[in-house]
Amino acid sequence: MISKDTFFSKKRTLNFAGTLYELSSPMVMGILNITPDSFYGGSQYTTDTAILKRCESILSEGGTIIDIGAYSSRPGAEHISEELELNRLLPALTLIRKEFSNALLSVDTFRSNVAKVTVQDFGVQMINDISAGDLDENMLETIANLKVPYVMMHMKGNPQSMQQQTEYQNLIKDILSYFADKVAKAKKAGIHDIIIDPGFGFGKTLEQNYLLLSRLSELRIFELPVLAGLSRKSMIYKLLDTTPDNALAGTISLNTLALLNGADILRVHDVKEAIDTVKIVNAYKNSYL
């Protein structure tokens, strides 16, 4: 039975194209990167066969959402045009919708027109925006009109400049203030399903990332679902003096900590391992907390 959200409790459901999804247990979002430019080479899917195989893997391993990205947001990534982003996205979405017509799809974009086209023409059910509307002034109004869940991430600057913008007066207070402003604007625009993402690795040093993770639970003040994207990121492989290819164990560790600190959605490369982590953390919480 679906519980009703109230003003005084954390939002526990998301409306995907008229179907309510319960957040009593954390969701796992599988990453489908269709760019040739990624910090983790194992996550690049640029052929029809690779794209379909990746979708099948995400769904068969228990992932709820497939998050499709055609614009690389790794630190220092090359800026590409909207035309190129759509040229990558539209054939992939055509392919996916033909083979997995009922799959829950999210598109990782900061462009309102890309959001509009993919939702209206391909039934994409979620938009994941690394800029929370900062890089396109029409995004909030567009999302409100589309009536889809909207992930708002914290980032300073853009992917090309963010790692030169890591100065904060007070990291946690600054992020809370950022989301207070963004959530208020999103609600005023008429967006009903808001997810907040603190943006691990986006405009933050290694030390700041771990401070943020340790205080992730403070985002509960907004009474909204929280997404954590920690998978194989530099806060793991730089700390361990290794590479993204060897960062799975570290990813599992950080996903565990994120879940214990209130994460509702894990955005990951390794779906099976994330599903197992969710099951273990749920058992721990139900038994001991």
N, C-alpha and C positions, 0 to 999 in steps of 0.2 A: 504494500500500500504506500502511496506517495504521501509524505508528510507535507503539510502546508507551511510555507515560509511565513514568518511573522516579523513585525518591525523590531522585536526585541531578541531575535535569534539569528544565528548565521544562516545565510541562504543555503539551502541544502538541495536545491534542484536547478537544473538547466533545461531550457526549452529549446530542443533541436527540431525545428520545422514542425512544431505542434506536438511533439512527443517529449514528455517530461522524463529526464534522467535523474535518478536519485544519487546523491553524493554521500550516502551513508558509509560507503567504502570508496577510497580514492580511485580515480580513473588513471589509466595509462594511455598516453598519447604517443604514438610511434612516429618518428621523423622520416619523411620521404623527401630527400634533398635531390631536386632535379637540376641543380647547377653543377658545372664542372669545377667549381671553386668552393672548397670546404676545408675547414681545419682538420677534419677527420676523413681521410680518403675512403674508409670503409663505408661511408654513408652517401656516396655519390651514385645516383641511379639515372642514367642518361639514355638508355635504350628502352624500347617498348617491353622487351622481355624482362629486363631488370626491374622496371617500374612495376609490372604486374606481379613478379615474384616477390618484391618487397611488400606490396599490399597484401598479398596472400599470407606472407609471413607475419605481418603485424596482426592481422585478424585471427589467424589460426593460433597464435601464441597468447591471445587474450586481450590485445589492445582494443580500446573502445573508439579511439579517434585516430585518423591518419592526418598528420599535419604536413602539408605540401608546400615546399618553399622553392621559388625560382629566382630569388634575389639573395645572394650570399650576404650574411650579416656578420661574418667573422671579422675580428679587428683588422682594419686596413683593407678590407675587400674592395674590389673594383666596383664603382658605381655603374649600374646599367640602366638603360632607358626603359620606360614603361612598355614600349613596343616589344623589346626583347624579352621582358618579363612575361608578357602575355603570349609571345611566340613559344616560350617554353611551357607555359602553364596549360594553354588551351588544348593542344594535342594530348597531353598527359591526362587531363581531366576527361576528355572524350573517351580515351582508352579505359580509364578507371571506371567511369560510369557505365560503360558497356559490360564490363566483367564483374563489377561489384556495385550494382545499382543501389543497394540499400546501405552502403557503408557511410559512416559518419565522417565527413571530410572537413578539414580546416585548411584555410589558405593563409600562409605566413606572408603578409604584405602590409606596407604602410601607405599604399596608394588607394584612394577611394574608388577610382574607376576600375581598378583590378578587382576590388571587393565587389563592386556592383555587377560586373560582368560574370564573375565566377559564381556568385550566389544566384543571380537571375537566370543565367543560361545553363548552369550545371548543377544547381541544387546544393551548392556548398553550404554547410550548416553552421560554420563558425569562421570568424576572422581573427587572426592572431597578429597584432600590430606592435612591433618593437618600439614604436615611437609614441604610443598612446595618443595619436592624433597630432603630434607636434610637426610631422613632416608633410602633412596634408590637411589644410584647414577645413576641407569638406568631409573628412572621415567620420566625425561624430554624427553629423546629420545623415550621412549615407547609411551608417550602421543602424541608426534609429529607424530609418525608412525600410531597411531590409529585414529588421526584426530578427537578427541572429545574435547568439552569444558573442561577446567581444572581449578578447584578452588585451589588457592594457599593461605594457611593460615599462619599467623604469630604465631610462637611458639618458645620458647626457650627450648632446651633440648627435652624431650619426656614426655609422660603422667605420667611416674613414677617419673620424676625429676623436672618437669616444675615449680611447686609451690615453689621450693627451688631456683629458678632462676628468681627473680623478681627485680633485680637491673638493672637500666638503667642510662646512663649518662643524657639522655633527652628522655623520653618515646616517644614522637611524632616524634622527629627527628630520633631516632633510628629505629622506625617502617617504616618511610618513606625511610630511607637508605636501610633497609632490602628489601623492595619491589622494590626499584630502581634496586638493584642487581638481585633479583629473576625474575622480569619481563624481564630484559635484557637477562638473561640466557634462559628464556623460549622462547623468541622471536628468539634468536640465534639458538635454537634447532629446530625451525620451528613450534611452537605452535601458532595458530592463534586466538583461543577463550580462553582468560584468564579472570578469575574472581578473585578478591582479597578479602580476608577475614581477618580482623584485629585480629581475634582470641580472642574474649572476653572470659575471664576466663582461658586462657592458658598462664601461666607464668606471671600473672598480679595480683596485689593486688586489693582489692575492690576499693580503691581510684583511682588506675590507670585505672581500667575499666571505671569509670565514667568520668575521664579526656579524655580517648580515645573516648568515646561516644560523649562528648561535642565537640570534634574536628574531628569527623568522616568525615566531608566535605572536609578536607584537602587531603583525598585520591583521590579526583577528579583530582589532578595533573597528575595522570597516565592515565586519559581518558579511564578507563576500568570499567566494572560493579563491584559493591561492594556488597558483601554478608554479612549480619549481623546475627550472631547466638547468640541470647540473651535469648532464651526460657527457663524459669524457672531456670536460673542459680543462682549461689551463690551470685552474685552481687545484686540479688533481695532478696532472702530469708534470707541472712545474715544481710543485711541492715534493713529488716523489722522484724527480729527476728522470723522467721517462718520456713516453710519447703517448698521443691519443690512442694508438693501437693497443697499448698496454695499460689502459686506464679503466678497465672494466671493474676490477675489484674496488678501486677507489670510488667509482660511480655508485656501486651498490652501497658502500659505506655512507656516502653523502645522501643518497636517496633515503636510506633508513633514518638518518638524522632529520632530514626534511619532513618525512612523514610523522616522526615523533614530535616535531615542532609545528604541525598543523597543515602541511601541504595537502591539497585535495586532488591535484592533478600532477603527474610526473610526465615530463616531456623527455623522451629517451630514444637512443639508438637501439638499445638491447631490451626488447619487449619482454621476453620470457623471464629474464632475470628481474626486471622491474615488477612483474606480476608476482613472482615468488616473494619479493621483498614486501609487497603490499600484504600478502597472505600472512607472512611472519609477523609483521608489525601489528596487523589486526588481531592476531592470536595473542600477542603480548599485551596489547591494550585491553582486550576483553578479559584476560586472565588476571592481570595484575594492577590495572589502574582504576 
